[in-house]
Amino acid sequence: MTKRFTYRFEDEGPSTLSYQVGADARMECTVENGVNVIYINRRAAHVLATVFAKLALGSHTHGFHLHLERDLDPEKPEALRISLLD
């Protein structure tokens, strides 16, 4: 079985990255036995896929970073920080 992820977006520039999150997205990050673990459901996986596509294909530069909260809910504490390297 072959599947394709296609995502079209307007590049918002080097200092902006936006994404949409449905209310059913679930994401939690923990450290277990010294290993970082991300628990996500399919909706959160889709959000992360679009974020990574924008990071990979957009005009963001070294040092750009974003903070993602638990369940991708801005009212909850930070769960994951993604920083772009050269």
N, CA, C and O atoms as a MOPAC input file, in Angstrom:
PM7 MOZYME 1SCF
protein

 N      0.84600 1    -1.16900 1     0.00000 1
 C      0.00000 1     0.00000 1     0.00000 1
 C      0.89400 1     1.23600 1     0.00000 1
 O      1.84300 1     1.33400 1     0.77800 1
 N      0.58200 1     2.15500 1    -0.86600 1
 C      1.31600 1     3.40900 1    -0.93500 1
 C      0.37200 1     4.54400 1    -0.59200 1
 O     -0.74500 1     4.62500 1    -1.10300 1
 N      0.84400 1     5.41900 1     0.28600 1
 C      0.07200 1     6.61100 1     0.63400 1
 C      0.95500 1     7.81400 1     0.42100 1
 O      2.18000 1     7.71700 1     0.50200 1
 N      0.34500 1     8.94100 1     0.15100 1
 C      1.09900 1    10.15700 1    -0.09600 1
 C      0.55600 1    11.26400 1     0.79900 1
 O     -0.65500 1    11.45000 1     0.91600 1
 N      1.46200 1    11.98800 1     1.42200 1
 C      1.09800 1    13.16500 1     2.21300 1
 C      1.39200 1    14.38400 1     1.35600 1
 O      2.54700 1    14.65500 1     1.03000 1
 N      0.35300 1    15.11800 1     0.99300 1
 C      0.51600 1    16.32800 1     0.20000 1
 C      0.01400 1    17.48900 1     1.02800 1
 O     -1.09000 1    17.45100 1     1.57100 1
 N      0.83900 1    18.52900 1     1.12200 1
 C      0.44000 1    19.69200 1     1.90200 1
 C      0.87100 1    20.94400 1     1.16000 1
 O      2.05900 1    21.13300 1     0.89500 1
 N     -0.06200 1    21.78200 1     0.82900 1
 C      0.22000 1    23.03900 1     0.14300 1
 C      0.03400 1    24.17000 1     1.14400 1
 O     -0.93500 1    24.19000 1     1.90400 1
 N      0.97700 1    25.11300 1     1.13400 1
 C      0.88600 1    26.22300 1     2.07500 1
 C      1.60300 1    27.43800 1     1.51900 1
 O      2.48000 1    27.32900 1     0.66200 1
 N      1.21600 1    28.58100 1     2.02000 1
 C      1.89900 1    29.83100 1     1.70100 1
 C      2.99300 1    30.00700 1     2.74300 1
 O      2.72200 1    29.93300 1     3.94100 1
 N      4.21000 1    30.23500 1     2.30800 1
 C      5.31800 1    30.45500 1     3.23700 1
 C      5.08800 1    31.78700 1     3.94000 1
 O      5.00100 1    32.82700 1     3.28800 1
 N      4.99100 1    31.76100 1     5.24800 1
 C      4.68400 1    32.96700 1     6.02200 1
 C      5.92600 1    33.76600 1     6.40600 1
 O      5.83700 1    34.75900 1     7.12800 1
 N      7.07100 1    33.32700 1     5.92300 1
 C      8.29800 1    34.06000 1     6.21400 1
 C      9.12500 1    33.37900 1     7.28600 1
 O      8.67700 1    32.41300 1     7.90400 1
 N     10.32300 1    33.87800 1     7.50500 1
 C     11.26900 1    33.20100 1     8.39200 1
 C     10.91000 1    33.23400 1     9.87400 1
 O     11.47100 1    32.46500 1    10.65400 1
 N      9.98500 1    34.11000 1    10.28100 1
 C      9.71000 1    34.21200 1    11.71500 1
 C      8.30100 1    33.79600 1    12.11300 1
 O      7.90500 1    33.99300 1    13.26200 1
 N      7.53500 1    33.22400 1    11.18400 1
 C      6.15600 1    32.84800 1    11.48200 1
 C      5.85900 1    31.44300 1    10.96400 1
 O      6.25900 1    31.07400 1     9.85900 1
 N      5.16000 1    30.68100 1    11.77300 1
 C      4.67100 1    29.37100 1    11.35800 1
 C      3.33400 1    29.16300 1    12.06000 1
 O      3.27100 1    29.16500 1    13.28900 1
 N      2.27600 1    28.98500 1    11.29400 1
 C      0.96200 1    28.77200 1    11.89200 1
 C      0.45000 1    27.39300 1    11.50100 1
 O      0.85100 1    26.82600 1    10.48500 1
 N     -0.43000 1    26.87700 1    12.31800 1
 C     -1.01600 1    25.55700 1    12.06600 1
 C     -2.36000 1    25.50700 1    12.77000 1
 O     -2.60500 1    26.26100 1    13.71200 1
 N     -3.22400 1    24.62000 1    12.31300 1
 C     -4.54800 1    24.46700 1    12.90700 1
 C     -4.60100 1    23.16200 1    13.68600 1
 O     -4.04500 1    22.14600 1    13.26800 1
 N     -5.27500 1    23.20900 1    14.81700 1
 C     -5.38400 1    22.04100 1    15.68100 1
 C     -6.85300 1    21.78500 1    15.98000 1
 O     -7.57500 1    22.68800 1    16.40100 1
 N     -7.29200 1    20.55100 1    15.76000 1
 C     -8.64900 1    20.18400 1    16.13400 1
 C     -8.72600 1    19.90300 1    17.62800 1
 O     -7.71800 1    19.60500 1    18.26900 1
 N     -9.91900 1    20.00100 1    18.16900 1
 C    -10.10400 1    19.79700 1    19.60600 1
 C     -9.76200 1    18.37200 1    20.04000 1
 O     -9.53500 1    18.11900 1    21.22300 1
 N     -9.72600 1    17.45200 1    19.09200 1
 C     -9.47300 1    16.05100 1    19.43900 1
 C     -7.99100 1    15.66600 1    19.37600 1
 O     -7.65900 1    14.49700 1    19.57700 1
 N     -7.10400 1    16.60800 1    19.10600 1
 C     -5.66600 1    16.30700 1    19.04200 1
 C     -5.12800 1    16.05400 1    20.44300 1
 O     -5.41700 1    16.81100 1    21.37000 1
 N     -4.35100 1    14.99600 1    20.59700 1
 C     -3.77600 1    14.64100 1    21.89600 1
 C     -2.28100 1    14.43600 1    21.73200 1
 O     -1.83700 1    13.68600 1    20.86200 1
 N     -1.50400 1    15.11100 1    22.58000 1
 C     -0.05400 1    14.96800 1    22.54700 1
 C      0.49800 1    15.15000 1    23.95100 1
 O      0.15500 1    16.10700 1    24.64600 1
 N      1.33900 1    14.24200 1    24.35200 1
 C      2.01800 1    14.34400 1    25.63600 1
 C      3.45900 1    13.89900 1    25.44400 1
 O      3.72100 1    12.90800 1    24.76400 1
 N      4.37900 1    14.61800 1    26.03300 1
 C      5.79900 1    14.28300 1    25.94000 1
 C      6.32800 1    14.00700 1    27.33300 1
 O      6.04600 1    14.74700 1    28.27600 1
 N      7.10100 1    12.93100 1    27.45700 1
 C      7.68100 1    12.56500 1    28.74300 1
 C      9.10300 1    12.07000 1    28.52300 1
 O      9.54000 1    11.87200 1    27.38900 1
 N      9.80200 1    11.87800 1    29.60600 1
 C     11.10800 1    11.23000 1    29.57100 1
 C     10.96100 1     9.93300 1    30.34200 1
 O     10.60600 1     9.93200 1    31.52100 1
 N     11.23900 1     8.82400 1    29.66200 1
 C     11.12700 1     7.50400 1    30.27900 1
 C     12.46700 1     6.79700 1    30.16900 1
 O     12.95700 1     6.54100 1    29.06900 1
 N     13.06200 1     6.48200 1    31.32500 1
 C     14.36800 1     5.82700 1    31.36700 1
 C     15.40700 1     6.59300 1    30.55100 1
 O     16.23000 1     5.99500 1    29.85900 1
 N     15.35800 1     7.92900 1    30.64100 1
 C     16.33200 1     8.76200 1    29.94700 1
 C     16.06700 1     8.95900 1    28.47100 1
 O     16.89800 1     9.54000 1    27.77200 1
 N     14.91700 1     8.48500 1    27.97000 1
 C     14.57400 1     8.61100 1    26.55400 1
 C     13.35100 1     9.51400 1    26.40900 1
 O     12.35400 1     9.33100 1    27.10600 1
 N     13.43100 1    10.49100 1    25.50100 1
 C     12.27600 1    11.35000 1    25.23300 1
 C     11.22600 1    10.56200 1    24.47200 1
 O     11.53100 1     9.90300 1    23.47800 1
 N      9.97600 1    10.63400 1    24.94700 1
 C      8.88200 1     9.89200 1    24.32000 1
 C      7.75100 1    10.87000 1    24.01300 1
 O      7.38100 1    11.68500 1    24.85700 1
 N      7.20800 1    10.78400 1    22.80600 1
 C      6.05700 1    11.58700 1    22.40900 1
 C      4.88200 1    10.64000 1    22.19600 1
 O      4.94400 1     9.74000 1    21.35800 1
 N      3.82400 1    10.84700 1    22.95200 1
 C      2.58400 1    10.09200 1    22.76800 1
 C      1.61600 1    10.99300 1    22.01100 1
 O      1.29500 1    12.08800 1    22.47400 1
 N      1.14700 1    10.54000 1    20.84800 1
 C      0.23400 1    11.34100 1    20.03500 1
 C     -0.85100 1    10.44900 1    19.43800 1
 O     -0.65500 1     9.25500 1    19.20800 1
 N     -2.00100 1    11.07400 1    19.19600 1
 C     -3.01800 1    10.36600 1    18.42200 1
 C     -2.87400 1    10.76800 1    16.95700 1
 O     -2.00800 1    11.57500 1    16.61900 1
 N     -3.69900 1    10.22500 1    16.10300 1
 C     -3.56700 1    10.48600 1    14.66000 1
 C     -3.74100 1    11.96300 1    14.31300 1
 O     -3.04400 1    12.47700 1    13.43900 1
 N     -4.65600 1    12.64400 1    14.98400 1
 C     -4.87100 1    14.06600 1    14.68500 1
 C     -3.63200 1    14.87700 1    15.03600 1
 O     -3.23000 1    15.75300 1    14.27000 1
 N     -3.02400 1    14.59600 1    16.18100 1
 C     -1.79600 1    15.29900 1    16.56100 1
 C     -0.65800 1    14.93300 1    15.61000 1
 O      0.18800 1    15.77500 1    15.30800 1
 N     -0.62600 1    13.68900 1    15.13800 1
 C      0.40000 1    13.28700 1    14.17700 1
 C      0.26300 1    14.09700 1    12.89000 1
 O      1.26500 1    14.47500 1    12.28300 1
 N     -0.95700 1    14.35900 1    12.47900 1
 C     -1.18600 1    15.16400 1    11.28200 1
 C     -0.71300 1    16.59800 1    11.49900 1
 O     -0.10800 1    17.19400 1    10.60800 1
 N     -0.98300 1    17.15100 1    12.67200 1
 C     -0.51300 1    18.50200 1    12.99400 1
 C      1.01000 1    18.54900 1    12.94700 1
 O      1.58100 1    19.46000 1    12.34700 1
 N      1.67600 1    17.57700 1    13.57400 1
 C      3.13800 1    17.55400 1    13.56700 1
 C      3.67700 1    17.38300 1    12.14800 1
 O      4.70600 1    17.96700 1    11.80700 1
 N      2.99700 1    16.58900 1    11.31500 1
 C      3.44100 1    16.41500 1     9.92600 1
 C      3.39700 1    17.74200 1     9.18300 1
 O      4.31900 1    18.05500 1     8.42900 1
 N      2.33900 1    18.53100 1     9.38200 1
 C      2.26600 1    19.81800 1     8.70500 1
 C      3.30500 1    20.79600 1     9.25000 1
 O      3.87900 1    21.57600 1     8.49000 1
 N      3.55100 1    20.76000 1    10.56000 1
 C      4.58500 1    21.62300 1    11.14500 1
 C      5.94900 1    21.27000 1    10.56300 1
 O      6.70000 1    22.16000 1    10.16400 1
 N      6.27700 1    19.98100 1    10.51000 1
 C      7.57600 1    19.57700 1     9.97700 1
 C      7.69400 1    19.86300 1     8.48000 1
 O      8.78000 1    20.19500 1     8.00500 1
 N      6.59400 1    19.74000 1     7.72700 1
 C      6.63400 1    20.08400 1     6.30100 1
 C      6.94100 1    21.57000 1     6.13000 1
 O      7.74700 1    21.94500 1     5.27800 1
 N      6.30800 1    22.40700 1     6.93100 1
 C      6.57300 1    23.84300 1     6.84800 1
 C      8.00600 1    24.16300 1     7.25500 1
 O      8.64700 1    25.02000 1     6.64700 1
 N      8.51300 1    23.48100 1     8.28000 1
 C      9.90600 1    23.70500 1     8.68200 1
 C     10.86600 1    23.26900 1     7.58000 1
 O     11.86100 1    23.94400 1     7.31500 1
 N     10.56600 1    22.14300 1     6.94200 1
 C     11.46200 1    21.60800 1     5.92000 1
 C     11.43900 1    22.42400 1     4.63600 1
 O     12.47100 1    22.57600 1     3.98200 1
 N     10.28500 1    22.94500 1     4.26900 1
 C     10.12200 1    23.58300 1     2.97300 1
 C      9.99700 1    25.10500 1     3.03200 1
 O     10.06600 1    25.76900 1     1.99800 1
 N      9.81700 1    25.65900 1     4.21600 1
 C      9.63700 1    27.10500 1     4.35500 1
 C     10.96500 1    27.84000 1     4.40100 1
 O     12.02800 1    27.24500 1     4.22700 1
 N     10.88800 1    29.14100 1     4.63800 1
 C     12.08700 1    29.97800 1     4.64000 1
 C     12.67000 1    30.18200 1     6.03600 1
 O     13.44200 1    31.11500 1     6.25300 1
 N     12.31200 1    29.32700 1     6.97300 1
 C     12.82300 1    29.43900 1     8.34000 1
 C     14.32300 1    29.16000 1     8.36100 1
 O     14.82200 1    28.34700 1     7.58300 1
 N     15.03100 1    29.83200 1     9.24700 1
 C     16.48200 1    29.70400 1     9.30300 1
 C     16.93400 1    29.15900 1    10.64900 1
 O     16.13400 1    28.97100 1    11.56500 1
 N     18.21700 1    28.91500 1    10.74400 1
 C     18.84700 1    28.40800 1    11.96900 1
 C     18.36400 1    29.21600 1    13.17500 1
 O     18.35800 1    30.44600 1    13.15400 1
 N     17.96900 1    28.51000 1    14.20600 1
 C     17.53000 1    29.16300 1    15.42500 1
 C     16.03000 1    29.35900 1    15.53900 1
 O     15.52100 1    29.63500 1    16.62600 1
 N     15.30600 1    29.21700 1    14.41300 1
 C     13.84900 1    29.33400 1    14.50500 1
 C     13.34800 1    28.20700 1    15.39500 1
 O     13.80200 1    27.06900 1    15.26900 1
 N     12.43700 1    28.50600 1    16.27300 1
 C     11.90300 1    27.47300 1    17.15300 1
 C     10.43600 1    27.74700 1    17.45900 1
 O      9.95700 1    28.87400 1    17.32600 1
 N      9.73800 1    26.70400 1    17.86800 1
 C      8.36500 1    26.86200 1    18.28400 1
 C      8.10100 1    25.99800 1    19.49900 1
 O      8.74200 1    24.96700 1    19.70500 1
 N      7.15600 1    26.43500 1    20.29100 1
 C      6.78300 1    25.75300 1    21.52700 1
 C      5.41400 1    25.12500 1    21.31800 1
 O      4.47300 1    25.80900 1    20.91400 1
 N      5.29700 1    23.84600 1    21.58500 1
 C      4.02600 1    23.15100 1    21.46300 1
 C      3.58400 1    22.71500 1    22.85700 1
 O      4.36800 1    22.15700 1    23.62600 1
 N      2.33700 1    22.97400 1    23.16200 1
 C      1.81300 1    22.66900 1    24.47700 1
 C      1.17300 1    21.28100 1    24.50500 1
 O      0.88200 1    20.69200 1    23.46500 1
 N      0.96300 1    20.77700 1    25.71700 1
 C      0.31300 1    19.47400 1    25.86700 1
 C     -1.03300 1    19.50100 1    25.14900 1
 O     -1.79300 1    20.46100 1    25.27700 1
 N     -1.31800 1    18.46300 1    24.40900 1
 C     -2.52300 1    18.34100 1    23.58400 1
 C     -2.64000 1    19.48700 1    22.58200 1
 O     -3.72600 1    19.75300 1    22.06700 1
 N     -1.51400 1    20.17100 1    22.30200 1
 C     -1.46900 1    21.28300 1    21.35700 1
 C     -2.46100 1    22.37600 1    21.73500 1
 O     -3.00400 1    23.06800 1    20.87500 1
 N     -2.68500 1    22.51600 1    23.03100 1
 C     -3.62800 1    23.48000 1    23.59100 1
 C     -2.84700 1    24.62500 1    24.22400 1
 O     -2.11600 1    24.40200 1    25.18800 1
 N     -2.98400 1    25.85100 1    23.70400 1
 C     -2.19100 1    26.97700 1    24.22800 1
 C     -2.45800 1    27.30000 1    25.69400 1
 O     -1.70000 1    28.05200 1    26.30500 1
 N     -3.51400 1    26.74800 1    26.26200 1
 C     -3.81900 1    26.97200 1    27.67700 1
 C     -3.07000 1    26.00100 1    28.58900 1
 O     -3.09400 1    26.15500 1    29.81000 1
 N     -2.40900 1    25.01000 1    28.00900 1
 C     -1.71500 1    23.99300 1    28.81100 1
 C     -0.21000 1    24.24900 1    28.80800 1
 O      0.28700 1    25.01400 1    27.98200 1
 N      0.52300 1    23.60900 1    29.73500 1
 C      1.97500 1    23.83700 1    29.79900 1
 C      2.71300 1    23.30300 1    28.56600 1
 O      2.23400 1    22.41100 1    27.86600 1
 N      3.87900 1    23.87500 1    28.33100 1
 C      4.71100 1    23.45300 1    27.20100 1
 C      5.04300 1    21.97200 1    27.31200 1
 O      5.38700 1    21.47600 1    28.38500 1
 N      4.93400 1    21.27300 1    26.18000 1
 C      5.23500 1    19.85100 1    26.14500 1
 C      6.44500 1    19.55300 1    25.27400 1
 O      7.18000 1    18.60100 1    25.53600 1
 N      6.65700 1    20.36200 1    24.23900 1
 C      7.69100 1    20.06500 1    23.26000 1
 C      8.20000 1    21.36800 1    22.64400 1
 O      7.41500 1    22.25600 1    22.30900 1
 N      9.49600 1    21.46800 1    22.50200 1
 C     10.09400 1    22.62900 1    21.82800 1
 C     10.87400 1    22.09700 1    20.63100 1
 O     11.71000 1    21.20400 1    20.77100 1
 N     10.59600 1    22.64800 1    19.45900 1
 C     11.28000 1    22.24100 1    18.23200 1
 C     12.16800 1    23.39100 1    17.78700 1
 O     11.68500 1    24.50400 1    17.57900 1
 N     13.46300 1    23.13200 1    17.63800 1
 C     14.42200 1    24.15800 1    17.20900 1
 C     15.06200 1    23.71500 1    15.90800 1
 O     15.48700 1    22.56700 1    15.77400 1
 N     15.12900 1    24.62000 1    14.95800 1
 C     15.67300 1    24.32400 1    13.63400 1
 C     17.18600 1    24.58100 1    13.62800 1
 O     17.64500 1    25.65800 1    14.01000 1
 N     17.93400 1    23.59200 1    13.19500 1
 C     19.38600 1    23.70500 1    13.06000 1
 C     19.76100 1    23.81000 1    11.59800 1
 O     18.95600 1    23.49200 1    10.72200 1
 N     20.98700 1    24.25700 1    11.32600 1
 C     21.49000 1    24.28400 1     9.95000 1
 C     21.76100 1    22.87900 1     9.46800 1
 O     22.19100 1    22.68900 1     8.33000 1

